[in-house]
Amino acid sequence: MRIALLEDEYEQAQHVQSMLSERGHHCDTFPTGQAFLSAVLHRSYDLLILDWQIPDMTGIDVLESVRAQLNWVVPVVFLTQRDSEADVVRALDAGADDYLAKPARAAELVARINALARRSNPDSEKEVLKYGPFEVNTQRRTITLHGDELTLTDKDFDLTLFLFQNQGRLLTREMLLERVWGLAREINTRTVDTHMSRLRRRLGLNPENGFRIKTIYQRGYRLESMQHPQVDSSSDIRETDRAANA
């Protein structure tokens, strides 16, 4: 998982980052709320970990900004020294999904993160997934459109499934390379662009079939449901979308 950690104490941030990295997660650390928000609103993370007391704002302020501006509902965990019942209730009411008191115990932290990942993607263990007129069989690795099986390569299938499971989410080219191509950093990001262009044609991703792949200029892609139009979450993204479509 790609995790963003808000923690202003350097040693604590390094400790948590190390715990997560040892268990196969990628963790970026940020010492201020502004730096954290700038990254989270313009990159793709699977889960956020917030401290409450940071120099420039509170963790609650950061959480409220994330929930108000990010159209992708990302799981959020508080990891803080504040452990009163009132603090826990306030954080959960503000939109946090879990709450842990410092110091974090590695096994418990990772177990809670894994549990949140499963809850945030309930379709991950299903054999047959339906997305409008598309049906994805994860065991047979086939995709049908209006009942007709599509001709796709293995990589096309992996990319399509990842897109459908992350509808509405900005997916950077780097993230797609990591998740679909297995962190093949030697592959040029043009590989992603080529596959996306091909998928648009092969899948028939158009308003008639209820979905479209939208290019987010200089950032990546987002699969959007045409039945439920997406609203961009920041002025930066609105501007880059207009530039891409000009």
C-alpha positions as CSV (number, residue, x, y, z in Angstrom):
1,M,0.0,0.0,0.0
2,R,1.0,3.6,-0.6
3,I,0.7,5.4,2.8
4,A,1.1,9.1,3.7
5,L,2.2,9.8,7.3
6,L,1.7,13.2,8.9
7,E,4.2,13.4,11.8
8,D,6.3,16.3,12.9
9,E,8.7,14.4,15.2
10,Y,11.5,13.1,13.0
11,E,12.4,10.0,15.0
12,Q,8.8,9.0,15.4
13,A,8.2,9.4,11.7
14,Q,11.2,7.3,10.8
15,H,10.1,4.6,13.3
16,V,6.6,4.3,11.8
17,Q,8.0,4.5,8.2
18,S,10.5,1.7,9.1
19,M,7.7,-0.5,10.6
20,L,5.6,-0.1,7.5
21,S,8.4,-0.6,5.0
22,E,9.5,-3.8,6.7
23,R,6.0,-5.2,6.0
24,G,5.9,-4.3,2.4
25,H,4.2,-0.9,2.4
26,H,5.5,2.3,0.9
27,C,5.3,5.3,3.3
28,D,6.0,9.0,2.6
29,T,6.4,11.2,5.7
30,F,5.4,14.9,6.0
31,P,6.2,17.2,9.0
32,T,3.5,19.8,8.4
33,G,-0.1,19.9,7.5
34,Q,0.4,22.0,4.4
35,A,3.1,19.7,3.0
36,F,0.9,16.7,3.7
37,L,-2.2,18.2,2.0
38,S,-0.2,19.4,-1.0
39,A,1.0,15.8,-1.5
40,V,-2.3,14.0,-0.7
41,L,-4.4,16.2,-3.0
42,H,-2.1,15.8,-6.0
43,R,-0.8,12.2,-5.6
44,S,-2.4,8.8,-5.0
45,Y,-2.3,7.2,-1.6
46,D,-4.2,4.1,-0.3
47,L,-4.3,5.2,3.3
48,L,-3.4,8.3,5.5
49,I,-2.0,8.3,9.0
50,L,-2.4,11.6,11.0
51,D,-0.9,13.0,14.1
52,W,-3.1,15.4,16.0
53,Q,-0.7,18.0,17.2
54,I,1.5,19.4,14.4
55,P,3.1,22.9,14.0
56,D,0.9,24.6,11.5
57,M,-2.6,23.2,12.1
58,T,-4.3,20.3,13.9
59,G,-4.8,16.8,12.6
60,I,-8.5,17.4,12.7
61,D,-8.1,20.4,10.4
62,V,-6.1,18.2,7.9
63,L,-8.7,15.5,8.0
64,E,-11.6,17.9,7.4
65,S,-9.6,19.4,4.4
66,V,-9.0,15.9,3.0
67,R,-12.7,14.9,3.3
68,A,-13.9,18.2,1.8
69,Q,-11.5,18.3,-1.2
70,L,-10.6,14.8,-2.1
71,N,-13.2,13.0,-4.2
72,W,-11.6,9.6,-3.5
73,V,-12.7,8.3,0.0
74,V,-9.3,7.3,1.3
75,P,-9.1,5.5,4.7
76,V,-7.6,7.7,7.5
77,V,-6.0,6.5,10.8
78,F,-5.1,8.8,13.7
79,L,-1.9,7.9,15.5
80,T,-1.5,10.4,18.4
81,Q,-0.6,10.8,22.1
82,R,-4.1,12.2,22.7
83,D,-6.2,9.2,23.8
84,S,-9.2,10.6,25.8
85,E,-12.6,9.3,24.8
86,A,-13.6,12.8,23.7
87,D,-10.6,13.0,21.4
88,V,-11.4,9.6,19.9
89,V,-15.0,10.6,19.3
90,R,-14.1,13.9,17.8
91,A,-11.7,12.3,15.3
92,L,-14.2,9.6,14.3
93,D,-17.0,12.1,13.9
94,A,-14.7,14.2,11.7
95,G,-14.3,11.3,9.3
96,A,-11.4,9.2,10.7
97,D,-11.7,5.4,10.2
98,D,-9.6,4.3,13.1
99,Y,-7.7,5.7,16.1
100,L,-4.5,4.5,17.8
101,A,-2.6,5.9,20.7
102,K,1.2,6.3,20.6
103,P,3.5,4.5,20.9
104,A,2.4,2.4,18.0
105,R,2.8,-1.4,18.2
106,A,3.9,-2.7,14.9
107,A,1.7,-5.7,14.6
108,E,-1.4,-3.9,15.7
109,L,-0.8,-0.9,13.4
110,V,-0.3,-3.2,10.4
111,A,-3.3,-5.3,11.3
112,R,-5.5,-2.3,11.5
113,I,-4.2,-0.9,8.2
114,N,-4.8,-4.2,6.5
115,A,-8.3,-4.4,7.9
116,L,-9.1,-0.9,6.6
117,A,-7.7,-1.9,3.2
118,R,-10.1,-4.8,3.0
119,R,-13.1,-2.7,4.1
120,S,-12.2,0.0,1.6
121,N,-12.1,-2.5,-1.3
122,P,-14.9,-5.0,-0.5
123,D,-14.8,-6.4,-4.1
124,S,-11.2,-7.5,-3.9
125,E,-12.1,-11.1,-3.1
126,K,-15.1,-11.5,-5.3
127,E,-14.9,-13.7,-8.4
128,V,-17.3,-11.8,-10.6
129,L,-17.5,-8.0,-10.5
130,K,-20.1,-5.9,-12.3
131,Y,-19.6,-2.4,-13.4
132,G,-22.5,-1.2,-15.5
133,P,-22.5,-3.2,-18.8
134,F,-19.0,-4.6,-17.9
135,E,-18.6,-7.9,-16.1
136,V,-15.1,-8.9,-14.8
137,N,-14.3,-12.5,-13.9
138,T,-11.2,-12.4,-11.7
139,Q,-10.7,-16.2,-11.8
140,R,-11.1,-16.7,-15.5
141,R,-9.5,-13.3,-16.1
142,T,-12.1,-12.3,-18.7
143,I,-14.1,-9.1,-19.2
144,T,-17.4,-8.9,-21.1
145,L,-19.3,-5.9,-22.4
146,H,-23.0,-6.4,-22.8
147,G,-22.3,-10.2,-22.6
148,D,-19.7,-10.2,-25.3
149,E,-16.2,-11.2,-24.2
150,L,-13.5,-8.7,-25.0
151,T,-10.1,-9.6,-26.5
152,L,-7.5,-8.3,-24.0
153,T,-3.9,-9.1,-23.1
154,D,-3.0,-10.1,-19.5
155,K,-1.7,-6.6,-18.9
156,D,-4.8,-5.1,-20.3
157,F,-6.9,-7.1,-17.9
158,D,-4.8,-6.1,-14.9
159,L,-5.0,-2.5,-15.8
160,T,-8.7,-2.6,-16.4
161,L,-9.4,-4.3,-13.1
162,F,-7.3,-1.8,-11.3
163,L,-9.1,1.1,-13.0
164,F,-12.6,-0.3,-12.1
165,Q,-11.6,-0.9,-8.5
166,N,-10.4,2.7,-8.2
167,Q,-13.2,4.6,-9.9
168,G,-13.0,8.3,-9.3
169,R,-9.5,8.2,-8.1
170,L,-6.5,10.1,-9.6
171,L,-4.0,7.4,-10.6
172,T,-0.6,8.7,-11.3
173,R,1.5,7.1,-14.0
174,E,4.1,6.1,-11.4
175,M,1.4,4.4,-9.3
176,L,0.1,2.5,-12.3
177,L,3.6,1.3,-13.1
178,E,4.1,0.2,-9.6
179,R,0.7,-1.6,-9.2
180,V,0.2,-3.0,-12.7
181,W,3.7,-3.4,-13.9
182,G,5.2,-4.5,-10.6
183,L,7.3,-1.4,-9.8
184,A,9.1,-1.6,-13.2
185,R,10.8,1.8,-12.9
186,E,12.9,1.1,-15.9
187,I,9.7,1.2,-18.1
188,N,9.1,4.7,-19.5
189,T,5.8,6.2,-18.5
190,R,4.8,6.3,-22.2
191,T,4.0,2.6,-21.7
192,V,1.1,3.7,-19.5
193,D,-0.1,6.2,-22.0
194,T,0.0,3.6,-24.8
195,H,-2.0,1.1,-22.8
196,M,-4.6,3.7,-21.8
197,S,-5.1,4.7,-25.4
198,R,-5.6,1.1,-26.4
199,L,-8.0,0.4,-23.5
200,R,-10.2,3.3,-24.5
201,R,-10.8,1.6,-27.9
202,R,-10.9,-2.0,-26.8
203,L,-13.2,-1.5,-23.8
204,G,-15.5,1.0,-25.5
205,L,-15.1,3.4,-22.6
206,N,-17.5,6.1,-23.8
207,P,-20.7,7.7,-22.5
208,E,-22.8,5.0,-24.2
209,N,-21.2,2.4,-22.0
210,G,-21.2,4.5,-18.9
211,F,-17.5,5.1,-18.3
212,R,-14.6,7.2,-19.6
213,I,-10.9,7.5,-18.9
214,K,-10.1,11.1,-18.2
215,T,-6.5,12.3,-18.7
216,I,-5.3,14.6,-15.9
217,Y,-2.6,16.7,-17.5
218,Q,0.9,16.0,-16.2
219,R,-0.5,13.7,-13.4
220,G,-2.2,10.6,-14.7
221,Y,-5.7,9.2,-15.3
222,R,-9.0,8.8,-13.7
223,L,-11.8,6.4,-14.6
224,E,-15.1,8.2,-14.3
225,S,-18.7,6.9,-14.2
226,M,-20.9,8.9,-16.5
227,Q,-23.9,8.0,-14.4
228,H,-22.3,9.8,-11.4
229,P,-20.2,12.7,-12.8
230,Q,-17.0,13.4,-10.9
231,V,-16.2,16.9,-9.5
232,D,-12.6,17.9,-9.5
233,S,-11.3,18.5,-6.0
234,S,-9.0,21.5,-6.5
235,S,-8.4,24.4,-8.7
236,D,-5.1,22.9,-9.8
237,I,-6.8,19.8,-11.1
238,R,-9.5,21.8,-12.8
239,E,-6.9,23.9,-14.6
240,T,-4.8,20.9,-15.7
241,D,-7.9,19.1,-17.0
242,R,-8.8,22.1,-19.2
243,A,-5.3,22.2,-20.5
244,A,-5.4,18.5,-21.4
245,N,-8.6,18.8,-23.2
246,A,-7.7,22.1,-25.1
